[in-house]
Amino acid sequence: MKLSAPAIRARKRRNGDAPIVMVTAYDEPGARYAGAAGVDMILVGDSMANVVLGLDNTLGVTIADMCHHVRAVSNAKSNVHIVADMPWLSYHVEIGESVRNAGLLVRSGADSVKLEGGRNRLGVIRALIDAEIPVMGHLGLTPQSVMSFGGFKVQAKSLEAAKQLTEDALLLQEAGVYACVIEGVPGIVGTRVTEALDMPTIGIGAGPETDGQVLVFHDLLGMTNRPPAKFVRQYADVGSVITEALGRYAQDVRNGSFPNDSEAYANPEALLD
Ligand code: KIV
């Protein structure tokens, strides 16, 4: 059964609940495989910029790009909660425009939206929730902040920064966010933020103690063009399987063994004369 935002909000490991399993997907096959594998949530992440479009960061993705991919994921009808990333600049300029942009994601098939940032995003988060759109937060190494962070750097390494992150998480919770991604922080920070909150945390590079985990589809399947980050566990080498299969196809075409008779349509009698 598809989990609703309130059902996810109620999941907490300290209450004996199972960890939340989230994976990204960007198209119908990916969402179909994720659904068949029994994940709890699919994130249509703006990491699409990196792993699908081959960009160096997520800043090049627009709301139209996200809607296009949310529609594809939704077409899988996997019966899995779909959370869609609000891309950079789709929620930073004006609140009315932000609500309309989130509405476009919902109309494309999202069950909730995710946006990055803490205390500086409370206004827009409240407006989205007021428009009946469930919101997931995202704190720590927020990739849309790559320019202001000066790169993709582990966050909350000082006591002050860890306290600020915890305060931000509490503010998001108070504003009505139903869950929060915590990315790229020392494990102790993932643990302490999770302890401080009633809503679940979903970690990526935030240690083992968060209420759930999320990984990027292409990272965990071995389909990226760069070495995986420290926190990635690669469960398969699908990239090698694809390269090997395409190589055999190319070889068979070149040596004339593909297609054979059984892979061609039968010739009608009328044409044989
Ligand atoms: O876009 C994305 O894939 C994400 C995850 C890294 C959490 O935001």
Boltz pocket constraint, residues with backbone or C-beta under 6 A from the ligand:
constraints:
  - pocket:
      binder: B
      contacts: [[A, 24], [A, 43], [A, 44], [A, 45], [A, 46], [A, 47], [A, 48], [A, 85], [A, 138], [A, 181], [A, 183], [A, 204], [A, 214], [A, 216]]
      max_distance: 6.0
